[in-house]
Amino acid sequence: MDDITEGRTPTESSARHPRTLPSPLRSTASPTSTGSDPSTRGTLVIAERAIEKVASNAASNVPGVSGPSGGFLGLGARHSDTARPKAAVQLNGLIASLRLEVGITYPAPLKQTSELLRERVREEVSRICGLDVRQVDIDIDTLADLTKSQGRRELA
């Protein structure tokens, strides 16, 4: 049964199987057909995990946005400007809803950074995966001051 109709998020699913995206035009051509018309090529299967990686990568390319790094079971984790933010997707046909967990570099303006993040992720996921991204929820879990030392000090 579909994760969305059961009320669970994709990460709660016991198995993360790829989904076959519906084609507006169903093909009757054989799989070995070499037609140039896209509707005769068959179906496209994109795993939810692949969509999440596209979203995560798009988010990491936004200036001032970081992801979690290190730690074990959420303990001792810190944000690093080289780590990708976490992303989760819910699909309903060709419509996607995304949730991002990010850190934003302090003192970046939160509203402008989130608007830019939402716009870039929506554009990239739509362009690469061919989905209609209707919603991008952003959880800012850390304001990372990357100018400060990460706990190491030089002793004089």
Secondary structure, DSSP 8 states (H G I E B T S, - for coil): --HHHHT--GGG-S----EEE--SS---S-TT---S-GGGS--EEE-HHHHHHHHHHHHHTSTTEEEEES-BTTBS-EEETTS--EEEEEEETTEEEEEEEEEEETTS-HHHHHHHHHHHHHHHHHHHH--EEEEEEEEEEEEE-TTS-SS-----
